[in-house]
Amino acid sequence: METKKELKILFWIIVVFGVAFFLPIESDRFNTAIAATFDLVKWYAREHVILCLLPAFFIAGVISIFVSQGSVLKYFGANAKKWLAYSVASVSGTILAVCSCTILPLFSSIHKRGAGLGPAIAFLYSGPAINILAIILTARILGFEMGAARTIGAVLFSVVIGLLMAFFYRKEEKIKKEEQMNIVLPPEKRPMWQTSFHFFVLVLILVFANWGKPAADDSTSMWFYVWAYKWYITGFFSLLLCYSLIKILKIKWQWVLMAALVTIASALVAHFIENEKLAPLLPMIVGIASLSIITLKDKQDEDNKEWTIASWGFAKQILPLLGIGVVTAGFLLGSTHDGKTIAGVIPNEWIQWLVGGNSIFSNFFASIVGAFMYFATLTEVPILQGLIASGMGKGPALALLLAGPSLSLPNMLVIRGVLGTKKTVVYVSLVVVMATITGLIYGYFF
């Protein structure tokens, strides 16, 4: 046994040495891929983690601590009415407006609270897939037909994939159903409307803090005005959060006031930061830190402390896997954002060549690329616009739209940690196969 352990250590020493010895640092492709990796990591850290993921962890914490198990079981449990469970799960994206990574802590939370596999999977897929802003942008830039096909496809996908997952693992779901029938639930700690108010205030802060700028020629639209005043809107919902902390969570008003004043002061300081993309990060960091401190120090209700501890638990579970996934995706597929593209080890020309026309292979390949590539919210549309201009077929474009926003390599790694390898492979395979078939049909007619 000891010899086997030593041989294993020797093996990894040889592997690491071999990689170091044969590093192709003379290759321009390799060096470009390294640059793309660091570029994507930096962009992801600046654009996505603070404004998007950190609030999402606290939202997941609300589901984990404040949303009673009875409520989760009522709407998503194995004994919930199917039409209700799948209806709520399949339209969740219109409310959440999140990406494939931000949905993960929310999915993990409802799964741990006892949600049935089918509704939980429908929620996991629909969260990033049915983003109302992305659908509107798709229709405006890529055409009404593409926008309508994406909407219908995403809703159907979430329900069908959820039902298929529940069917494939019906024995496990039957056991869960029997167990949940015997659960004696404690009485609700507070009215559901109060928990819902607290939850949706956090969701709206997340949505408006990440509201993207519309196209340059769209400066007269409602979406542009929302973007122009998004920080005032976010500030308004932050004040509602203060109200919720005092009136619903019963945290001392002096503490909440102090936290609010510190956050406001940091927002004023942020005006002196010249980089307009970095400026909003300061008040968000200060606000999250202040919220964490006052909840951890609160003695009135143990759940307030548990809320932040649960949020930290989700962060510990998810962030390392996302980091590995972002690095891998950047090295293999490159970095594309803000009108800039840096190629990875796999040349973009290969991808464009492989997804032309409307063959089974081109649709399948587009689905695979979309499944593994990371797309931040709304970025898939300009990327596809460039690929279509380079010769990408409309069928493969829809296939990528249906597979891409809901999946990514970082997303898969985290799902595997929640569901296990087998269920993750089945889920990803269903998304890829259904996206391929839908793209093939769409490409045939359009």
RAQUI-V913912 format. One record per residue. N is the residue number from 0. PSI is psi in radians with two decimals (none if undefined). NEAR is the number of other C-alpha atoms within 8 Angstrom. Layout:
((N | PSI | NEAR) (N | PSI | NEAR))
This chain:
((0 | -0.73 | 4) (1 | -0.66 | 5) (2 | -0.71 | 6) (3 | -0.71 | 7) (4 | -0.74 | 8) (5 | -0.67 | 8) (6 | -0.62 | 8) (7 | -0.74 | 8) (8 | -0.76 | 8) (9 | -0.72 | 8) (10 | -0.83 | 8) (11 | -0.55 | 8) (12 | -0.76 | 8) (13 | -0.72 | 8) (14 | -0.86 | 8) (15 | -0.74 | 8) (16 | -0.74 | 8) (17 | -0.74 | 8) (18 | -0.80 | 8) (19 | -0.68 | 7) (20 | -0.66 | 6) (21 | 0.34 | 6) (22 | 2.16 | 6) (23 | 1.03 | 6) (24 | -0.23 | 7) (25 | -0.24 | 6) (26 | 2.22 | 7) (27 | -0.65 | 7) (28 | -0.74 | 8) (29 | -0.81 | 12) (30 | -0.63 | 10) (31 | -0.70 | 12) (32 | -0.67 | 16) (33 | -0.77 | 10) (34 | -0.70 | 9) (35 | -0.67 | 15) (36 | -0.88 | 17) (37 | -0.61 | 10) (38 | -0.78 | 9) (39 | -0.71 | 14) (40 | -0.79 | 12) (41 | -0.80 | 8) (42 | -0.75 | 9) (43 | -0.77 | 9) (44 | -0.69 | 9) (45 | -0.68 | 9) (46 | -0.40 | 9) (47 | -0.64 | 11) (48 | -0.93 | 10) (49 | -0.84 | 13) (50 | -0.41 | 13) (51 | -1.04 | 12) (52 | -0.75 | 11) (53 | -0.83 | 11) (54 | -0.63 | 12) (55 | -0.65 | 14) (56 | -0.69 | 14) (57 | -0.59 | 11) (58 | -0.75 | 13) (59 | -0.66 | 14) (60 | -0.64 | 15) (61 | -0.80 | 11) (62 | -0.73 | 13) (63 | -0.63 | 13) (64 | -0.82 | 11) (65 | -0.58 | 10) (66 | 2.06 | 10) (67 | 2.67 | 9) (68 | -0.57 | 9) (69 | -0.68 | 7) (70 | -0.75 | 8) (71 | -0.78 | 14) (72 | -0.57 | 14) (73 | -0.75 | 9) (74 | -0.51 | 11) (75 | -0.12 | 15) (76 | 2.95 | 15) (77 | -0.44 | 14) (78 | 0.02 | 9) (79 | 2.68 | 11) (80 | 2.28 | 7) (81 | -0.75 | 6) (82 | -0.61 | 6) (83 | -0.84 | 9) (84 | -0.82 | 13) (85 | -0.50 | 14) (86 | -0.82 | 8) (87 | -0.78 | 9) (88 | -0.67 | 14) (89 | -0.32 | 14) (90 | 0.16 | 12) (91 | -0.51 | 12) (92 | -0.52 | 15) (93 | -0.40 | 10) (94 | -0.76 | 7) (95 | -0.71 | 11) (96 | 0.96 | 14) (97 | 3.00 | 13) (98 | -3.10 | 14) (99 | -0.38 | 15) (100 | -0.65 | 11) (101 | -0.48 | 11) (102 | -0.35 | 13) (103 | -0.85 | 13) (104 | -0.57 | 12) (105 | -0.76 | 13) (106 | -0.83 | 11) (107 | -0.66 | 10) (108 | -0.86 | 12) (109 | -0.51 | 13) (110 | -0.75 | 11) (111 | -0.47 | 8) (112 | 0.00 | 10) (113 | 0.21 | 12) (114 | 2.52 | 14) (115 | 2.66 | 13) (116 | -0.76 | 12) (117 | -0.98 | 13) (118 | -0.65 | 16) (119 | -0.71 | 15) (120 | -0.71 | 12) (121 | -0.71 | 15) (122 | -0.75 | 13) (123 | -0.74 | 12) (124 | -0.79 | 11) (125 | -0.52 | 17) (126 | -0.98 | 20) (127 | -0.35 | 17) (128 | -0.55 | 12) (129 | 0.71 | 16) (130 | 2.02 | 14) (131 | -0.64 | 9) (132 | -0.72 | 8) (133 | -0.64 | 11) (134 | -0.74 | 13) (135 | -0.76 | 9) (136 | -0.69 | 12) (137 | -0.81 | 13) (138 | -0.65 | 13) (139 | -0.71 | 9) (140 | -0.71 | 8) (141 | -0.07 | 11) (142 | 2.61 | 9) (143 | -0.70 | 9) (144 | -0.74 | 7) (145 | -0.72 | 11) (146 | -0.76 | 15) (147 | -0.74 | 10) (148 | -0.68 | 10) (149 | -0.74 | 12) (150 | -0.92 | 10) (151 | -0.78 | 8) (152 | -0.75 | 10) (153 | -0.75 | 12) (154 | -0.83 | 12) (155 | -0.73 | 8) (156 | -0.84 | 11) (157 | -0.74 | 15) (158 | -0.85 | 12) (159 | -0.79 | 8) (160 | -0.71 | 14) (161 | -0.79 | 15) (162 | -0.71 | 10) (163 | -0.72 | 9) (164 | -0.72 | 13) (165 | -0.63 | 12) (166 | -0.79 | 7) (167 | -0.61 | 6) (168 | 0.71 | 8) (169 | -0.51 | 8) (170 | -0.78 | 6) (171 | -0.71 | 7) (172 | -0.58 | 12) (173 | -0.73 | 9) (174 | -0.77 | 8) (175 | -0.70 | 10) (176 | -0.76 | 11) (177 | -0.68 | 8) (178 | -0.72 | 8) (179 | -0.43 | 10) (180 | -0.46 | 7) (181 | 0.03 | 6) (182 | 2.23 | 6) (183 | 1.90 | 4) (184 | 2.40 | 6) (185 | 2.80 | 4) (186 | 2.67 | 4) (187 | 2.35 | 7) (188 | -0.59 | 4) (189 | 2.79 | 6) (190 | 2.55 | 7) (191 | -0.55 | 7) (192 | -0.55 | 6) (193 | -0.78 | 9) (194 | -0.71 | 11) (195 | -0.73 | 8) (196 | -0.84 | 9) (197 | -0.74 | 11) (198 | -0.87 | 11) (199 | -0.46 | 8) (200 | -0.76 | 12) (201 | -0.70 | 12) (202 | -0.75 | 11) (203 | -0.60 | 10) (204 | -0.78 | 11) (205 | -0.80 | 12) (206 | -0.88 | 11) (207 | -0.51 | 11) (208 | -0.44 | 11) (209 | 0.29 | 8) (210 | 2.10 | 8) (211 | 2.71 | 6) (212 | 2.27 | 6) (213 | 3.09 | 9) (214 | 2.68 | 6) (215 | -0.56 | 5) (216 | 0.25 | 4) (217 | 0.52 | 8) (218 | -0.14 | 9) (219 | -0.01 | 6) (220 | 2.87 | 7) (221 | -0.64 | 6) (222 | -0.63 | 7) (223 | -0.74 | 12) (224 | -0.64 | 10) (225 | -0.76 | 8) (226 | -0.72 | 11) (227 | -0.57 | 6) (228 | 0.35 | 8) (229 | -0.55 | 11) (230 | -0.49 | 8) (231 | -0.69 | 7) (232 | -0.75 | 9) (233 | -0.71 | 12) (234 | -0.68 | 8) (235 | -0.80 | 8) (236 | -0.45 | 12) (237 | -0.64 | 10) (238 | -0.66 | 8) (239 | -0.57 | 9) (240 | -0.71 | 11) (241 | -0.76 | 11) (242 | -0.76 | 9) (243 | -0.70 | 11) (244 | -0.65 | 11) (245 | -0.88 | 12) (246 | -0.59 | 8) (247 | -0.84 | 9) (248 | -0.17 | 9) (249 | 0.56 | 9) (250 | 2.54 | 13) (251 | 2.30 | 8) (252 | -0.51 | 7) (253 | -0.68 | 6) (254 | -0.76 | 9) (255 | -0.73 | 13) (256 | -0.77 | 9) (257 | -0.76 | 8) (258 | -0.71 | 12) (259 | -0.74 | 10) (260 | -0.72 | 8) (261 | -0.71 | 11) (262 | -0.74 | 13) (263 | -0.72 | 9) (264 | -0.70 | 8) (265 | -0.57 | 11) (266 | -0.64 | 11) (267 | -0.71 | 8) (268 | -0.60 | 8) (269 | -0.41 | 11) (270 | -0.39 | 8) (271 | -0.09 | 6) (272 | 2.10 | 9) (273 | -0.59 | 6) (274 | 1.95 | 6) (275 | -0.34 | 7) (276 | -0.54 | 7) (277 | -0.46 | 9) (278 | -0.78 | 11) (279 | -0.29 | 10) (280 | -0.59 | 10) (281 | -0.95 | 11) (282 | -0.54 | 12) (283 | -0.75 | 11) (284 | -0.82 | 9) (285 | -0.73 | 11) (286 | -0.76 | 12) (287 | -0.72 | 10) (288 | -0.75 | 8) (289 | -0.75 | 11) (290 | -0.73 | 9) (291 | -0.76 | 9) (292 | -0.84 | 8) (293 | -0.49 | 12) (294 | -0.67 | 12) (295 | -0.57 | 11) (296 | -0.19 | 7) (297 | 2.35 | 12) (298 | -0.09 | 5) (299 | -0.68 | 6) (300 | 2.11 | 9) (301 | -0.46 | 8) (302 | -0.53 | 8) (303 | -0.74 | 11) (304 | -0.73 | 12) (305 | -0.51 | 10) (306 | -0.88 | 15) (307 | -0.64 | 13) (308 | -0.71 | 9) (309 | -0.69 | 11) (310 | -0.74 | 13) (311 | -0.63 | 9) (312 | -0.74 | 8) (313 | -0.69 | 12) (314 | -0.76 | 10) (315 | -0.64 | 8) (316 | -0.68 | 9) (317 | -0.72 | 11) (318 | -0.79 | 8) (319 | -0.71 | 8) (320 | -0.68 | 11) (321 | -0.69 | 13) (322 | -0.80 | 10) (323 | -0.74 | 9) (324 | -0.73 | 12) (325 | -0.75 | 14) (326 | -0.80 | 12) (327 | -0.79 | 10) (328 | -0.71 | 14) (329 | -0.72 | 16) (330 | -0.72 | 13) (331 | -0.79 | 10) (332 | -0.14 | 13) (333 | -3.04 | 17) (334 | 2.19 | 14) (335 | 1.99 | 10) (336 | 2.73 | 7) (337 | 0.65 | 4) (338 | 0.14 | 5) (339 | 2.41 | 7) (340 | 2.20 | 8) (341 | 2.14 | 11) (342 | 2.58 | 13) (343 | -2.85 | 19) (344 | -0.64 | 12) (345 | 1.99 | 9) (346 | 2.45 | 9) (347 | -0.55 | 9) (348 | -0.61 | 6) (349 | -0.77 | 8) (350 | -0.82 | 8) (351 | -0.66 | 12) (352 | -0.64 | 9) (353 | -0.33 | 8) (354 | 0.29 | 15) (355 | 2.75 | 11) (356 | -2.76 | 11) (357 | 0.72 | 14) (358 | 2.90 | 7) (359 | -0.73 | 8) (360 | -0.78 | 7) (361 | -0.67 | 13) (362 | -0.71 | 18) (363 | -0.76 | 14) (364 | -0.71 | 10) (365 | -0.68 | 14) (366 | -0.72 | 18) (367 | -0.83 | 11) (368 | -0.79 | 10) (369 | -0.67 | 16) (370 | -0.62 | 17) (371 | -0.42 | 11) (372 | 2.52 | 12) (373 | 2.24 | 14) (374 | 2.10 | 12) (375 | 2.80 | 10) (376 | 2.24 | 11) (377 | -0.20 | 11) (378 | -0.35 | 9) (379 | -0.48 | 12) (380 | -0.93 | 12) (381 | -0.56 | 8) (382 | -0.79 | 9) (383 | -0.62 | 9) (384 | -0.76 | 10) (385 | -0.70 | 8) (386 | -0.70 | 10) (387 | -0.69 | 11) (388 | -0.44 | 7) (389 | 0.06 | 7) (390 | 0.12 | 10) (391 | 2.39 | 14) (392 | 2.75 | 12) (393 | -0.60 | 13) (394 | -0.95 | 17) (395 | -0.56 | 21) (396 | -0.78 | 13) (397 | -0.68 | 15) (398 | -0.76 | 17) (399 | -0.67 | 15) (400 | -0.60 | 11) (401 | -0.46 | 15) (402 | -0.63 | 15) (403 | -1.03 | 17) (404 | -0.49 | 18) (405 | -0.25 | 15) (406 | 2.73 | 15) (407 | 2.84 | 16) (408 | -0.79 | 14) (409 | -0.73 | 14) (410 | -0.78 | 13) (411 | -0.71 | 11) (412 | -0.68 | 11) (413 | -0.74 | 13) (414 | -0.70 | 11) (415 | -0.66 | 11) (416 | -0.44 | 8) (417 | -0.80 | 7) (418 | -0.36 | 9) (419 | 2.86 | 9) (420 | -0.80 | 8) (421 | -0.85 | 7) (422 | -0.62 | 9) (423 | -0.75 | 12) (424 | -0.74 | 8) (425 | -0.79 | 9) (426 | -0.86 | 10) (427 | -0.70 | 11) (428 | -0.72 | 8) (429 | -0.77 | 9) (430 | -0.81 | 12) (431 | -0.81 | 13) (432 | -0.80 | 10) (433 | -0.66 | 9) (434 | -0.69 | 16) (435 | -0.85 | 15) (436 | -0.76 | 9) (437 | -0.74 | 12) (438 | -0.68 | 15) (439 | -0.77 | 14) (440 | -0.78 | 9) (441 | -0.77 | 12) (442 | -0.51 | 12) (443 | -0.69 | 8) (444 | -0.47 | 5) (445 | none | 6))
